[in-house]
Amino acid sequence: MDELDKNILGLLGGDARMSVATLARRLKVARSTIQARLERLETTGVIAGYTVKLGEAARQGRIRATVLLTIEPRAQAAILTRLRTLAEVERIHTTSGRVDLLLQLNAGSTTQLDTVLDQIGELSGVRASESLIHLTTKMDRAV
């Protein structure tokens, strides 16, 4: 991936709806060059898709949390299988350090969040969990 590819991704990260013509104009290259680059980035899996990024207004009334899990090593596959069935679990990351898994949750109420946290804590192989409730987002650069 060269500098042009990085610039394309940077612009699309700010506005995934940006047209090929606008990208070409801003980056001072031909439209055909942008189109070819986009096709290659999509084919190679660098660009997995184009999506809507919800703002705070859309997230109001939702409760988000990060859950840190310490698990028994041999239980990871079974735990991941079960976590994938919980609708409130948006992301699962393996980590290095004192915890094994980092989960991102999204629930409609504190009651719903409490229920899913209980379900996670009761999974066989979970040694310990720590929940961090998100209050406000001060910055979000995620692409």
TIRO-2110 file (N, C-alpha, C; in Angstrom, 1 decimal):
// TIRO-2110
0.9, -1.2, 0.0, N, 1, A
0.0, 0.0, 0.0, CA, 1, A
0.9, 1.2, 0.0, C, 1, A
0.7, 2.1, -1.0, N, 2, A
1.5, 3.3, -1.1, CA, 2, A
0.8, 4.5, -0.5, C, 2, A
1.4, 5.7, -0.7, N, 3, A
0.9, 6.9, -0.1, CA, 3, A
-0.5, 7.3, -0.7, C, 3, A
-0.7, 7.0, -2.0, N, 4, A
-2.0, 7.3, -2.6, CA, 4, A
-3.1, 6.4, -2.0, C, 4, A
-2.8, 5.1, -1.8, N, 5, A
-3.8, 4.3, -1.2, CA, 5, A
-4.1, 4.8, 0.2, C, 5, A
-3.1, 5.2, 1.0, N, 6, A
-3.3, 5.7, 2.3, CA, 6, A
-4.2, 7.0, 2.3, C, 6, A
-3.9, 7.8, 1.3, N, 7, A
-4.7, 9.1, 1.2, CA, 7, A
-6.2, 8.7, 0.8, C, 7, A
-6.4, 7.8, 0.0, N, 8, A
-7.7, 7.4, -0.4, CA, 8, A
-8.5, 6.9, 0.8, C, 8, A
-7.8, 6.0, 1.6, N, 9, A
-8.4, 5.4, 2.8, CA, 9, A
-8.7, 6.5, 3.8, C, 9, A
-7.8, 7.5, 3.9, N, 10, A
-8.0, 8.6, 4.9, CA, 10, A
-9.3, 9.4, 4.5, C, 10, A
-9.4, 9.7, 3.2, N, 11, A
-10.6, 10.5, 2.8, CA, 11, A
-11.9, 9.7, 3.0, C, 11, A
-11.8, 8.4, 2.6, N, 12, A
-13.0, 7.6, 2.8, CA, 12, A
-13.4, 7.4, 4.2, C, 12, A
-12.4, 7.4, 5.1, N, 13, A
-12.6, 7.2, 6.5, CA, 13, A
-13.4, 8.4, 7.1, C, 13, A
-13.2, 9.5, 6.5, N, 14, A
-14.0, 10.7, 6.9, CA, 14, A
-15.3, 10.8, 6.2, C, 14, A
-15.5, 10.3, 5.0, N, 15, A
-16.7, 10.3, 4.3, CA, 15, A
-16.8, 9.1, 3.3, C, 15, A
-17.3, 8.0, 3.7, N, 16, A
-17.4, 6.8, 2.9, CA, 16, A
-18.2, 7.0, 1.7, C, 16, A
-19.0, 8.1, 1.6, N, 17, A
-19.9, 8.3, 0.4, CA, 17, A
-19.2, 9.2, -0.6, C, 17, A
-18.0, 9.6, -0.4, N, 18, A
-17.3, 10.4, -1.3, CA, 18, A
-17.2, 9.8, -2.7, C, 18, A
-17.5, 10.5, -3.7, N, 19, A
-17.5, 10.0, -5.1, CA, 19, A
-16.1, 9.8, -5.6, C, 19, A
-16.0, 9.0, -6.6, N, 20, A
-14.7, 8.7, -7.3, CA, 20, A
-14.2, 10.1, -7.8, C, 20, A
-15.1, 10.8, -8.4, N, 21, A
-14.7, 12.1, -9.0, CA, 21, A
-14.1, 13.1, -7.9, C, 21, A
-14.8, 13.1, -6.8, N, 22, A
-14.3, 14.0, -5.7, CA, 22, A
-13.0, 13.5, -5.2, C, 22, A
-12.8, 12.2, -5.0, N, 23, A
-11.5, 11.7, -4.6, CA, 23, A
-10.4, 12.0, -5.6, C, 23, A
-10.7, 11.9, -6.9, N, 24, A
-9.7, 12.2, -7.9, CA, 24, A
-9.3, 13.6, -7.8, C, 24, A
-10.3, 14.5, -7.7, N, 25, A
-10.1, 15.9, -7.7, CA, 25, A
-9.2, 16.3, -6.5, C, 25, A
-9.6, 15.8, -5.3, N, 26, A
-8.9, 16.1, -4.1, CA, 26, A
-7.4, 15.6, -4.1, C, 26, A
-7.2, 14.4, -4.7, N, 27, A
-5.9, 13.8, -4.7, CA, 27, A
-5.1, 14.1, -5.9, C, 27, A
-5.8, 14.9, -6.9, N, 28, A
-5.1, 15.3, -8.1, CA, 28, A
-4.6, 14.2, -8.9, C, 28, A
-5.4, 13.2, -9.1, N, 29, A
-5.1, 12.1, -10.0, CA, 29, A
-6.4, 11.8, -10.9, C, 29, A
-6.2, 11.0, -11.9, N, 30, A
-7.3, 10.7, -12.8, CA, 30, A
-8.3, 9.8, -12.1, C, 30, A
-9.6, 9.9, -12.5, N, 31, A
-10.7, 9.1, -12.0, CA, 31, A
-10.4, 7.6, -12.2, C, 31, A
-9.9, 7.3, -13.4, N, 32, A
-9.6, 5.9, -13.7, CA, 32, A
-8.5, 5.3, -12.7, C, 32, A
-7.6, 6.2, -12.2, N, 33, A
-6.6, 5.7, -11.3, CA, 33, A
-7.3, 5.4, -9.9, C, 33, A
-8.2, 6.3, -9.5, N, 34, A
-8.9, 6.1, -8.2, CA, 34, A
-9.7, 4.9, -8.3, C, 34, A
-10.5, 4.7, -9.4, N, 35, A
-11.3, 3.5, -9.6, CA, 35, A
-10.5, 2.2, -9.5, C, 35, A
-9.4, 2.2, -10.2, N, 36, A
-8.5, 1.0, -10.2, CA, 36, A
-8.0, 0.7, -8.8, C, 36, A
-7.6, 1.8, -8.1, N, 37, A
-7.1, 1.6, -6.8, CA, 37, A
-8.2, 1.1, -5.8, C, 37, A
-9.4, 1.6, -5.9, N, 38, A
-10.5, 1.2, -5.1, CA, 38, A
-10.8, -0.3, -5.4, C, 38, A
-10.8, -0.7, -6.6, N, 39, A
-11.1, -2.1, -7.0, CA, 39, A
-10.0, -3.0, -6.4, C, 39, A
-8.7, -2.6, -6.5, N, 40, A
-7.7, -3.4, -5.9, CA, 40, A
-7.8, -3.5, -4.4, C, 40, A
-8.1, -2.3, -3.7, N, 41, A
-8.2, -2.3, -2.3, CA, 41, A
-9.4, -3.2, -1.8, C, 41, A
-10.4, -3.2, -2.6, N, 42, A
-11.6, -4.1, -2.3, CA, 42, A
-11.2, -5.6, -2.5, C, 42, A
-10.6, -5.9, -3.6, N, 43, A
-10.3, -7.2, -4.0, CA, 43, A
-9.3, -7.9, -3.0, C, 43, A
-8.3, -7.1, -2.5, N, 44, A
-7.3, -7.6, -1.6, CA, 44, A
-7.8, -7.6, -0.2, C, 44, A
-9.0, -7.1, 0.1, N, 45, A
-9.6, -7.1, 1.4, CA, 45, A
-9.1, -5.9, 2.3, C, 45, A
-8.4, -5.0, 1.8, N, 46, A
-8.1, -3.8, 2.5, CA, 46, A
-9.3, -3.0, 2.9, C, 46, A
-10.2, -2.9, 1.9, N, 47, A
-11.5, -2.3, 2.1, CA, 47, A
-12.5, -3.5, 2.1, C, 47, A
-13.1, -3.7, 3.3, N, 48, A
-14.0, -4.8, 3.5, CA, 48, A
-15.5, -4.3, 3.2, C, 48, A
-15.7, -3.1, 3.1, N, 49, A
-17.1, -2.6, 2.8, CA, 49, A
-17.2, -1.1, 3.2, C, 49, A
-18.3, -0.6, 2.9, N, 50, A
-18.6, 0.8, 3.1, CA, 50, A
-19.8, 0.8, 4.0, C, 50, A
-19.8, 1.7, 5.0, N, 51, A
-20.8, 1.6, 6.1, CA, 51, A
-21.2, 3.0, 6.6, C, 51, A
-22.2, 3.0, 7.4, N, 52, A
-22.7, 4.2, 8.1, CA, 52, A
-22.1, 4.2, 9.5, C, 52, A
-21.5, 5.4, 9.9, N, 53, A
-21.0, 5.5, 11.2, CA, 53, A
-22.0, 6.4, 12.0, C, 53, A
-22.6, 5.8, 13.0, N, 54, A
-23.6, 6.4, 13.8, CA, 54, A
-23.1, 7.5, 14.7, C, 54, A
-23.8, 8.6, 14.8, N, 55, A
-23.4, 9.7, 15.7, CA, 55, A
-24.0, 9.5, 17.0, C, 55, A
-23.7, 10.5, 17.9, N, 56, A
-24.2, 10.4, 19.3, CA, 56, A
-25.8, 10.4, 19.3, C, 56, A
-26.4, 11.2, 18.4, N, 57, A
-27.8, 11.2, 18.4, CA, 57, A
-28.5, 9.8, 18.2, C, 57, A
-27.9, 9.0, 17.3, N, 58, A
-28.4, 7.7, 17.1, CA, 58, A
-28.1, 6.7, 18.2, C, 58, A
-27.1, 7.0, 19.0, N, 59, A
-26.7, 6.2, 20.1, CA, 59, A
-27.3, 6.5, 21.4, C, 59, A
-28.1, 7.6, 21.4, N, 60, A
-28.7, 8.0, 22.7, CA, 60, A
-29.7, 6.9, 23.1, C, 60, A
-29.8, 6.7, 24.4, N, 61, A
-30.7, 5.6, 24.8, CA, 61, A
-30.1, 4.2, 24.8, C, 61, A
-28.8, 4.1, 24.3, N, 62, A
-28.1, 2.9, 24.3, CA, 62, A
-27.0, 2.9, 25.4, C, 62, A
-26.8, 1.8, 26.0, N, 63, A
-25.7, 1.8, 27.0, CA, 63, A
-24.6, 0.9, 26.4, C, 63, A
-23.4, 1.5, 26.4, N, 64, A
-22.2, 0.8, 25.8, CA, 64, A
-21.3, 0.4, 27.0, C, 64, A
-20.6, -0.7, 26.8, N, 65, A
-19.7, -1.1, 27.9, CA, 65, A
-18.5, -1.9, 27.3, C, 65, A
-17.4, -1.9, 27.9, N, 66, A
-16.3, -2.7, 27.6, CA, 66, A
-16.2, -3.7, 28.8, C, 66, A
-16.0, -5.0, 28.4, N, 67, A
-15.8, -6.0, 29.4, CA, 67, A
-14.5, -6.7, 29.2, C, 67, A
-13.7, -6.8, 30.3, N, 68, A
-12.4, -7.4, 30.3, CA, 68, A
-12.6, -8.8, 30.9, C, 68, A
-12.2, -9.8, 30.1, N, 69, A
-12.4, -11.2, 30.6, CA, 69, A
-11.1, -11.9, 30.8, C, 69, A
-10.9, -12.6, 31.9, N, 70, A
-9.8, -13.5, 32.1, CA, 70, A
-10.4, -14.9, 32.0, C, 70, A
-9.9, -15.7, 31.2, N, 71, A
-10.5, -17.0, 30.9, CA, 71, A
-9.4, -18.1, 31.1, C, 71, A
-9.9, -19.4, 31.2, N, 72, A
-9.1, -20.5, 31.2, CA, 72, A
-8.7, -20.8, 29.7, C, 72, A
-7.4, -21.0, 29.4, N, 73, A
-6.9, -21.1, 28.0, CA, 73, A
-7.7, -22.1, 27.2, C, 73, A
-8.0, -23.2, 27.7, N, 74, A
-8.6, -24.3, 26.9, CA, 74, A
-10.1, -24.0, 26.7, C, 74, A
-10.6, -23.0, 27.4, N, 75, A
-12.0, -22.7, 27.2, CA, 75, A
-12.3, -21.6, 26.2, C, 75, A
-11.3, -21.1, 25.6, N, 76, A
-11.5, -19.9, 24.7, CA, 76, A
-12.4, -20.3, 23.5, C, 76, A
-12.3, -21.4, 22.8, N, 77, A
-13.1, -21.7, 21.7, CA, 77, A
-14.6, -21.7, 22.1, C, 77, A
-14.9, -22.4, 23.1, N, 78, A
-16.3, -22.6, 23.6, CA, 78, A
-16.8, -21.2, 24.0, C, 78, A
-16.0, -20.4, 24.7, N, 79, A
-16.5, -19.1, 25.1, CA, 79, A
-16.8, -18.2, 23.9, C, 79, A
-15.9, -18.2, 23.0, N, 80, A
-16.1, -17.4, 21.8, CA, 80, A
-17.4, -17.8, 21.0, C, 80, A
-17.6, -19.1, 20.9, N, 81, A
-18.8, -19.6, 20.3, CA, 81, A
-20.0, -19.1, 21.0, C, 81, A
-20.1, -19.1, 22.3, N, 82, A
-21.2, -18.6, 23.1, CA, 82, A
-21.4, -17.1, 23.0, C, 82, A
-20.2, -16.4, 23.1, N, 83, A
-20.3, -14.9, 23.0, CA, 83, A
-20.9, -14.4, 21.7, C, 83, A
-20.6, -15.2, 20.6, N, 84, A
-21.1, -14.8, 19.3, CA, 84, A
-22.6, -14.9, 19.2, C, 84, A
-23.2, -15.6, 20.1, N, 85, A
-24.7, -15.8, 20.0, CA, 85, A
-25.4, -14.6, 20.8, C, 85, A
-24.7, -13.9, 21.6, N, 86, A
-25.3, -12.8, 22.4, CA, 86, A
-25.3, -11.5, 21.5, C, 86, A
-26.5, -11.1, 21.2, N, 87, A
-26.7, -9.9, 20.3, CA, 87, A
-26.1, -8.6, 20.8, C, 87, A
-25.9, -8.5, 22.1, N, 88, A
-25.4, -7.3, 22.7, CA, 88, A
-23.8, -7.2, 22.5, C, 88, A
-23.2, -8.3, 22.2, N, 89, A
-21.8, -8.3, 22.0, CA, 89, A
-21.5, -7.9, 20.6, C, 89, A
-20.9, -6.7, 20.5, N, 90, A
-20.6, -6.1, 19.2, CA, 90, A
-19.2, -6.5, 18.6, C, 90, A
-18.2, -6.6, 19.5, N, 91, A
-16.8, -6.9, 19.1, CA, 91, A
-16.2, -7.7, 20.2, C, 91, A
-15.3, -8.6, 19.7, N, 92, A
-14.5, -9.4, 20.6, CA, 92, A
-13.1, -9.3, 20.2, C, 92, A
-12.2, -8.9, 21.1, N, 93, A
-10.7, -8.8, 20.8, CA, 93, A
-10.0, -9.7, 21.7, C, 93, A
-9.0, -10.5, 21.2, N, 94, A
-8.0, -11.1, 22.1, CA, 94, A
-7.0, -10.0, 22.4, C, 94, A
-6.4, -10.2, 23.6, N, 95, A
-5.5, -9.2, 24.1, CA, 95, A
-4.2, -9.8, 24.7, C, 95, A
-3.2, -9.0, 24.8, N, 96, A
-2.0, -9.5, 25.6, CA, 96, A
-2.1, -8.7, 26.9, C, 96, A
-1.5, -9.2, 27.9, N, 97, A
-1.5, -8.5, 29.2, CA, 97, A
-2.3, -9.3, 30.2, C, 97, A
-2.9, -8.6, 31.2, N, 98, A
-3.6, -9.3, 32.3, CA, 98, A
-4.9, -9.9, 32.0, C, 98, A
-5.5, -9.5, 30.9, N, 99, A
-6.8, -10.1, 30.5, CA, 99, A
-6.7, -10.8, 29.2, C, 99, A
-7.6, -11.7, 28.9, N, 100, A
-7.5, -12.5, 27.7, CA, 100, A
-8.4, -12.0, 26.5, C, 100, A
-9.6, -11.5, 26.9, N, 101, A
-10.5, -11.0, 25.9, CA, 101, A
-11.1, -9.7, 26.3, C, 101, A
-11.3, -8.8, 25.3, N, 102, A
-11.9, -7.5, 25.5, CA, 102, A
-13.2, -7.5, 24.7, C, 102, A
-14.3, -7.3, 25.3, N, 103, A
-15.6, -7.3, 24.6, CA, 103, A
-16.2, -5.9, 24.6, C, 103, A
-16.8, -5.6, 23.5, N, 104, A
-17.6, -4.3, 23.4, CA, 104, A
-19.0, -4.7, 23.3, C, 104, A
-19.8, -4.1, 24.3, N, 105, A
-21.2, -4.4, 24.4, CA, 105, A
-22.1, -3.2, 24.1, C, 105, A
-23.3, -3.5, 23.6, N, 106, A
-24.3, -2.4, 23.4, CA, 106, A
-25.6, -2.9, 23.8, C, 106, A
-26.2, -2.3, 24.8, N, 107, A
-27.5, -2.7, 25.3, CA, 107, A
-28.5, -1.6, 25.3, C, 107, A
-29.8, -1.9, 25.4, N, 108, A
-30.9, -0.9, 25.3, CA, 108, A
-31.2, -0.4, 26.7, C, 108, A
-30.8, -1.0, 27.8, N, 109, A
-31.1, -0.6, 29.1, CA, 109, A
-30.1, -1.1, 30.1, C, 109, A
-30.1, -0.6, 31.3, N, 110, A
-29.2, -1.1, 32.3, CA, 110, A
-29.6, -2.6, 32.7, C, 110, A
-30.9, -2.8, 32.7, N, 111, A
-31.4, -4.2, 33.0, CA, 111, A
-30.9, -5.2, 31.9, C, 111, A
-31.0, -4.8, 30.7, N, 112, A
-30.5, -5.7, 29.6, CA, 112, A
-29.0, -5.9, 29.7, C, 112, A
-28.3, -4.8, 30.0, N, 113, A
-26.8, -4.9, 30.2, CA, 113, A
-26.5, -5.8, 31.4, C, 113, A
-27.2, -5.7, 32.5, N, 114, A
-27.0, -6.5, 33.7, CA, 114, A
-27.2, -8.0, 33.4, C, 114, A
-28.3, -8.2, 32.6, N, 115, A
-28.6, -9.6, 32.2, CA, 115, A
-27.5, -10.2, 31.4, C, 115, A
-27.0, -9.5, 30.4, N, 116, A
-25.9, -10.1, 29.5, CA, 116, A
-24.6, -10.2, 30.3, C, 116, A
-24.3, -9.3, 31.2, N, 117, A
-23.1, -9.4, 32.0, CA, 117, A
-23.2, -10.6, 32.9, C, 117, A
-24.4, -10.9, 33.5, N, 118, A
-24.5, -12.1, 34.3, CA, 118, A
-24.3, -13.4, 33.4, C, 118, A
-24.9, -13.4, 32.2, N, 119, A
-24.7, -14.5, 31.3, CA, 119, A
-23.2, -14.7, 30.9, C, 119, A
-22.5, -13.7, 30.7, N, 120, A
-21.1, -13.8, 30.4, CA, 120, A
-20.3, -14.3, 31.6, C, 120, A
-20.6, -13.7, 32.8, N, 121, A
-19.9, -14.2, 34.0, CA, 121, A
-20.1, -15.6, 34.4, C, 121, A
-21.3, -16.2, 33.9, N, 122, A
-21.6, -17.6, 34.3, CA, 122, A
-21.1, -18.6, 33.3, C, 122, A
-20.4, -18.1, 32.2, N, 123, A
-19.9, -19.0, 31.2, CA, 123, A
-18.8, -19.9, 31.8, C, 123, A
-18.8, -21.2, 31.5, N, 124, A
-17.8, -22.1, 31.9, CA, 124, A
-16.5, -21.7, 31.4, C, 124, A
-15.5, -21.5, 32.2, N, 125, A
-14.1, -21.1, 31.8, CA, 125, A
-13.8, -19.7, 32.0, C, 125, A
-14.8, -18.9, 32.4, N, 126, A
-14.6, -17.5, 32.7, CA, 126, A
-14.1, -17.4, 34.1, C, 126, A
-12.9, -16.9, 34.3, N, 127, A
-12.3, -16.8, 35.7, CA, 127, A
-12.7, -15.5, 36.4, C, 127, A
-12.6, -14.4, 35.6, N, 128, A
-12.9, -13.1, 36.2, CA, 128, A
-13.4, -12.2, 35.0, C, 128, A
-14.1, -11.1, 35.4, N, 129, A
-14.6, -10.1, 34.5, CA, 129, A
-14.6, -8.8, 35.1, C, 129, A
-14.4, -7.8, 34.3, N, 130, A
-14.4, -6.4, 34.8, CA, 130, A
-15.2, -5.6, 33.8, C, 130, A
-16.2, -4.8, 34.2, N, 131, A
-17.0, -4.1, 33.3, CA, 131, A
-16.8, -2.6, 33.4, C, 131, A
-16.6, -2.0, 32.3, N, 132, A
-16.4, -0.5, 32.2, CA, 132, A
-17.6, 0.1, 31.4, C, 132, A
-18.4, 0.9, 32.0, N, 133, A
-19.5, 1.5, 31.3, CA, 133, A
-19.1, 2.8, 30.6, C, 133, A
-19.4, 2.9, 29.3, N, 134, A
-19.0, 4.1, 28.6, CA, 134, A
-20.0, 5.2, 28.9, C, 134, A
-19.4, 6.4, 29.2, N, 135, A
-20.3, 7.5, 29.5, CA, 135, A
-20.5, 8.4, 28.3, C, 135, A
-19.4, 9.1, 27.8, N, 136, A
-19.5, 9.9, 26.6, CA, 136, A
-18.3, 9.6, 25.7, C, 136, A
-18.4, 9.8, 24.5, N, 137, A
-17.3, 9.6, 23.5, CA, 137, A
-16.7, 11.0, 23.3, C, 137, A
-15.5, 11.2, 23.7, N, 138, A
-14.8, 12.4, 23.5, CA, 138, A
-14.1, 12.5, 22.1, C, 138, A
-13.8, 11.4, 21.5, N, 139, A
-13.1, 11.3, 20.2, CA, 139, A
-13.3, 9.9, 19.7, C, 139, A
-13.5, 9.8, 18.4, N, 140, A
-13.7, 8.5, 17.7, CA, 140, A
-13.1, 8.6, 16.3, C, 140, A
-11.9, 8.1, 16.2, N, 141, A
-11.2, 8.1, 14.9, CA, 141, A
-11.3, 6.7, 14.2, C, 141, A
-12.1, 5.8, 14.8, N, 142, A
-12.1, 4.5, 14.2, CA, 142, A
-12.6, 4.5, 12.8, C, 142, A
-12.0, 3.7, 11.9, N, 143, A
-12.4, 3.6, 10.5, CA, 143, A
-13.2, 2.4, 10.3, C, 143, A
END
